[in-house]
Amino acid sequence: MEAKEIIARRVAHEVKTDMLVNLGIGLPSLVANYLPKDVHVFFQAENGVIGLGARPPEGMEDPDLTDAGGGFVTALPGAASIDSAMSFGLIRGGHLDMTVLGGLQVDARGYLANWMIPGKMVPGMGGAMDLVAGAKKVVIAMVHTAKGAHKILPECTLPLTAQRRVSLIVTEMAVIEPTEAGLVLKERHPDVSVDEVIAATGASLIMHGDVPPMQLT
């Protein structure tokens, strides 16, 4: 399995029936493809769609049906189209059960940086600031390192998205839970050792006994 598929499969296990869930652009949008058939949720996008489905088959794309990043999506039965004010009212009002976002860096406190790449032209952080501040559960779906460089650090070197601890970090190597005491290593990929996870992580990790393999099916 490629790294993105591993991450999306594991994050899908965090999604429970009847949740209202926001999926960020890029890697997080893949989570919809790996939900168990008996889990029925409503996916929301900041641009005003509730009830997103998986990406449509090639040639079946509808230019009027996209996620917040402009990617083509499908709409499930019962889906709704709302305006941006209502969409952000749901986010800022604390009505989202969970959001899944990509990450550039996460620090030892569980603070996220996910919107500015040095030297790149960016329009701004979009809805990420509102999502981190407003969603009940914030899951970060990202690859563990970037070209060998640590992405989980003692302190972020990029601008923070929000000063609120995220709920969970899921990478292709591990599942890590930020807590008041620090970053707790909860699970590891079945083919990755604890020592390998530690070596690929810039911040210290806490372990409570044996670290079980992550669930990928």
Steps between C-alpha positions, in 0.01 A plus 500: 500500500615854429539738794187699417283190484636373833418832665153529347411142596602555860323835530181341366481298824459826694178580309187373673138473386292820513803730524523831313857497368706753306768364267783735407640522149760257372578189704206538746250483214606137441347391831153483343621215278578267791200521730348168607171436318302506825623849597268776381623857549460845349818652361509879487713737293553870578370601159151395604436132431374254761482137391815463292571162345814352347664633186288419189619254234705643214270684260217540753626823660251783559667844489239634745577232759841548663657505842665807655819434307325480164526120478210315343269316742166323498194579710328232705119469528382769742793731428449875540650813348535797736662842479841585643354686800302193607801274436729703724221543753504121541878502542529799735193395696661173606261277302767296317572168668836467329730657245783328314776735388840472337806626684838650426616482862364404843692582817541333839201695635279367222484837323459490122664695218340415167460799275822681406793351309804734497563644155159399365219737408199417717157670522471438874402225739143470371265329745772309688518753785123475556503121473778449755331742740143379450485125429447267793776266378794601281688220320819582310568274201854548369812314394744456787798679344561735206800391290659362816430810711294471817143630488424418865722743690568638849362831370357600160725720288209597271209727599244325722153438363342536845604484864297192580630148544393260224338171601697244299786476249487217246797431273607204291725396790298563813199633687597764756275670756597845629428533873577744781800282588630481142468287187386144570587228247174303477557276196765420241486360148530119517824511298657785698679465833465737793867597457435595137207721602714669767781561249258661253345726764663826607305531826514261795240224515332347803420128505274311738609137467504318166397701194243304294482496118258742334177373345503525121213278386 
